[in-house]
Amino acid sequence: MTSTNAQTRDKLHTAIAAAVEERILGGELPVGEKLPSESELAREFGVSTRTVREAVQILETKGLVRRRHGERTSVVRADVGEFLETLAVTVRQLLRTNPRYLMEVMVVRRMIESDVIDLLLSGGNLDLSKAEAALADMRRAGDMKDYARFTEADAAFHQALVDAAGNGVLSIVYNNLHGLVTEVIRVTSSVPTKSYDAAYAEHVDIYNKIRAGDLDRAKSLMRAHIDNSAEYLKVAIEKSKAEDRT
């Protein structure tokens, strides 16, 4: 086969993969649906079954379809939410192998949650009812010295702010990081440098500045809150390393 023919086939199977991917993401081919057979796709696109097979391999590499011996290829992922769920699992696996990735989660949090405040205060009909409910849960958990519930309510407050911004994709991204954020909050809260009352007060201050429309101060408080948490995380990681060495 000449180089020109090989390049042409490469372009063909890439184009076919893109066309089928569009059908999957657009819902035309839902999860569980079987793809047409290789021969059917070959006839539809006017190509060889070899080219179709290479296109399906691209889709399989992306995690959009699954091929099993003796069965037709099936769709296994339909939307960006499920893709990001898999991505979050990958990040959790990284966290188990190297604790520095916890610190990188804090960088991602700082970027997202700071910019979320811009979105909150640039739109109309600001609904902070879920954030208010999370604050109430934090207050009750703090009064009862319920560490686990306090951690969950803390993470729920941050998720509620992201959701209130009204950006669906951003909510999906953050929701799939939610478990990681909760874990980071759990670890940082274990460092005995801040009382329940102080931690609760930080969140109330952020909420009040958002409610008052004070963009600059709200962002400043959010950044300081996450930066402080990052410092606590460093302490927790170093403490864990020291315990491992003993």
Contacts in CASP RR format, 6 or more apart in sequence:
PFRMAT RR
TARGET T0000
AUTHOR 0000-0000-0000
METHOD contacts of the structure
MODEL  1
MTSTNAQTRDKLHTAIAAAVEERILGGELPVGEKLPSESELAREFGVSTR
TVREAVQILETKGLVRRRHGERTSVVRADVGEFLETLAVTVRQLLRTNPR
YLMEVMVVRRMIESDVIDLLLSGGNLDLSKAEAALADMRRAGDMKDYARF
TEADAAFHQALVDAAGNGVLSIVYNNLHGLVTEVIRVTSSVPTKSYDAAY
AEHVDIYNKIRAGDLDRAKSLMRAHIDNSAEYLKVAIEKSKAEDRT
9 50 0 8 1.000
9 51 0 8 1.000
9 54 0 8 1.000
12 45 0 8 1.000
12 47 0 8 1.000
12 51 0 8 1.000
12 55 0 8 1.000
13 47 0 8 1.000
13 51 0 8 1.000
13 52 0 8 1.000
13 54 0 8 1.000
13 55 0 8 1.000
13 58 0 8 1.000
14 55 0 8 1.000
14 58 0 8 1.000
16 41 0 8 1.000
16 45 0 8 1.000
16 47 0 8 1.000
16 51 0 8 1.000
16 52 0 8 1.000
16 55 0 8 1.000
17 55 0 8 1.000
17 56 0 8 1.000
17 58 0 8 1.000
17 59 0 8 1.000
19 45 0 8 1.000
20 29 0 8 1.000
20 35 0 8 1.000
20 41 0 8 1.000
20 55 0 8 1.000
20 56 0 8 1.000
20 59 0 8 1.000
21 59 0 8 1.000
21 62 0 8 1.000
21 64 0 8 1.000
23 29 0 8 1.000
24 59 0 8 1.000
24 64 0 8 1.000
24 65 0 8 1.000
24 75 0 8 1.000
24 77 0 8 1.000
24 78 0 8 1.000
25 78 0 8 1.000
25 79 0 8 1.000
25 80 0 8 1.000
27 78 0 8 1.000
29 35 0 8 1.000
29 75 0 8 1.000
30 75 0 8 1.000
30 78 0 8 1.000
31 75 0 8 1.000
31 76 0 8 1.000
31 77 0 8 1.000
31 78 0 8 1.000
31 82 0 8 1.000
32 74 0 8 1.000
32 75 0 8 1.000
32 76 0 8 1.000
33 74 0 8 1.000
33 75 0 8 1.000
34 72 0 8 1.000
34 73 0 8 1.000
34 74 0 8 1.000
34 75 0 8 1.000
35 41 0 8 1.000
35 56 0 8 1.000
35 65 0 8 1.000
35 72 0 8 1.000
35 73 0 8 1.000
35 74 0 8 1.000
35 75 0 8 1.000
36 44 0 8 1.000
37 72 0 8 1.000
38 49 0 8 1.000
38 52 0 8 1.000
38 53 0 8 1.000
38 56 0 8 1.000
39 49 0 8 1.000
41 52 0 8 1.000
41 55 0 8 1.000
42 48 0 8 1.000
42 49 0 8 1.000
42 51 0 8 1.000
42 52 0 8 1.000
45 51 0 8 1.000
45 52 0 8 1.000
56 65 0 8 1.000
56 67 0 8 1.000
56 73 0 8 1.000
59 65 0 8 1.000
60 66 0 8 1.000
60 67 0 8 1.000
60 73 0 8 1.000
63 76 0 8 1.000
63 77 0 8 1.000
63 86 0 8 1.000
64 75 0 8 1.000
64 76 0 8 1.000
64 77 0 8 1.000
65 73 0 8 1.000
65 74 0 8 1.000
65 75 0 8 1.000
65 76 0 8 1.000
66 73 0 8 1.000
66 74 0 8 1.000
66 76 0 8 1.000
67 73 0 8 1.000
68 74 0 8 1.000
77 83 0 8 1.000
77 86 0 8 1.000
80 169 0 8 1.000
80 172 0 8 1.000
81 172 0 8 1.000
81 176 0 8 1.000
84 172 0 8 1.000
84 173 0 8 1.000
84 176 0 8 1.000
85 176 0 8 1.000
87 176 0 8 1.000
88 176 0 8 1.000
88 177 0 8 1.000
88 179 0 8 1.000
88 180 0 8 1.000
91 101 0 8 1.000
91 105 0 8 1.000
91 177 0 8 1.000
91 180 0 8 1.000
92 180 0 8 1.000
94 101 0 8 1.000
95 101 0 8 1.000
95 102 0 8 1.000
95 105 0 8 1.000
95 180 0 8 1.000
95 183 0 8 1.000
99 237 0 8 1.000
99 240 0 8 1.000
102 183 0 8 1.000
102 184 0 8 1.000
102 187 0 8 1.000
102 233 0 8 1.000
102 237 0 8 1.000
103 230 0 8 1.000
103 233 0 8 1.000
103 234 0 8 1.000
103 237 0 8 1.000
105 177 0 8 1.000
105 180 0 8 1.000
105 181 0 8 1.000
105 184 0 8 1.000
106 184 0 8 1.000
106 226 0 8 1.000
106 229 0 8 1.000
106 230 0 8 1.000
106 233 0 8 1.000
108 177 0 8 1.000
109 158 0 8 1.000
109 177 0 8 1.000
109 181 0 8 1.000
109 184 0 8 1.000
109 226 0 8 1.000
110 223 0 8 1.000
110 226 0 8 1.000
110 227 0 8 1.000
110 230 0 8 1.000
112 162 0 8 1.000
112 170 0 8 1.000
112 173 0 8 1.000
112 174 0 8 1.000
113 158 0 8 1.000
113 161 0 8 1.000
113 162 0 8 1.000
113 222 0 8 1.000
113 226 0 8 1.000
114 219 0 8 1.000
114 222 0 8 1.000
114 223 0 8 1.000
114 226 0 8 1.000
116 161 0 8 1.000
116 162 0 8 1.000
116 165 0 8 1.000
116 170 0 8 1.000
117 161 0 8 1.000
117 210 0 8 1.000
117 215 0 8 1.000
117 218 0 8 1.000
117 219 0 8 1.000
117 222 0 8 1.000
118 215 0 8 1.000
118 219 0 8 1.000
119 165 0 8 1.000
119 166 0 8 1.000
119 167 0 8 1.000
119 170 0 8 1.000
120 126 0 8 1.000
120 161 0 8 1.000
120 164 0 8 1.000
120 165 0 8 1.000
120 210 0 8 1.000
121 210 0 8 1.000
121 213 0 8 1.000
121 215 0 8 1.000
121 218 0 8 1.000
126 164 0 8 1.000
126 210 0 8 1.000
126 211 0 8 1.000
127 164 0 8 1.000
128 160 0 8 1.000
128 161 0 8 1.000
128 164 0 8 1.000
128 207 0 8 1.000
128 210 0 8 1.000
128 211 0 8 1.000
130 156 0 8 1.000
130 160 0 8 1.000
130 163 0 8 1.000
130 164 0 8 1.000
131 157 0 8 1.000
131 160 0 8 1.000
131 161 0 8 1.000
131 164 0 8 1.000
131 207 0 8 1.000
132 207 0 8 1.000
133 156 0 8 1.000
133 160 0 8 1.000
134 153 0 8 1.000
134 154 0 8 1.000
134 156 0 8 1.000
134 157 0 8 1.000
134 160 0 8 1.000
135 153 0 8 1.000
135 157 0 8 1.000
135 200 0 8 1.000
135 203 0 8 1.000
135 204 0 8 1.000
135 207 0 8 1.000
137 149 0 8 1.000
137 152 0 8 1.000
137 153 0 8 1.000
137 156 0 8 1.000
138 150 0 8 1.000
138 153 0 8 1.000
138 154 0 8 1.000
138 157 0 8 1.000
138 199 0 8 1.000
138 200 0 8 1.000
138 203 0 8 1.000
139 200 0 8 1.000
140 146 0 8 1.000
140 149 0 8 1.000
141 147 0 8 1.000
141 149 0 8 1.000
141 150 0 8 1.000
141 152 0 8 1.000
141 153 0 8 1.000
141 196 0 8 1.000
142 150 0 8 1.000
142 196 0 8 1.000
142 197 0 8 1.000
142 200 0 8 1.000
143 196 0 8 1.000
145 196 0 8 1.000
147 189 0 8 1.000
150 189 0 8 1.000
150 196 0 8 1.000
150 199 0 8 1.000
151 182 0 8 1.000
151 185 0 8 1.000
151 186 0 8 1.000
151 189 0 8 1.000
152 182 0 8 1.000
154 185 0 8 1.000
154 189 0 8 1.000
154 199 0 8 1.000
154 203 0 8 1.000
155 178 0 8 1.000
155 179 0 8 1.000
155 181 0 8 1.000
155 182 0 8 1.000
155 185 0 8 1.000
157 203 0 8 1.000
157 207 0 8 1.000
158 181 0 8 1.000
159 174 0 8 1.000
159 175 0 8 1.000
159 178 0 8 1.000
159 181 0 8 1.000
161 210 0 8 1.000
162 170 0 8 1.000
162 171 0 8 1.000
162 174 0 8 1.000
162 175 0 8 1.000
163 171 0 8 1.000
165 171 0 8 1.000
174 181 0 8 1.000
184 229 0 8 1.000
184 233 0 8 1.000
185 229 0 8 1.000
187 233 0 8 1.000
187 236 0 8 1.000
187 237 0 8 1.000
188 229 0 8 1.000
188 230 0 8 1.000
188 232 0 8 1.000
188 233 0 8 1.000
188 236 0 8 1.000
189 199 0 8 1.000
189 232 0 8 1.000
190 236 0 8 1.000
191 232 0 8 1.000
191 233 0 8 1.000
191 235 0 8 1.000
191 236 0 8 1.000
191 239 0 8 1.000
193 232 0 8 1.000
193 235 0 8 1.000
194 232 0 8 1.000
202 221 0 8 1.000
202 225 0 8 1.000
203 225 0 8 1.000
205 221 0 8 1.000
206 218 0 8 1.000
206 221 0 8 1.000
206 222 0 8 1.000
206 225 0 8 1.000
209 217 0 8 1.000
209 218 0 8 1.000
209 221 0 8 1.000
210 218 0 8 1.000
END
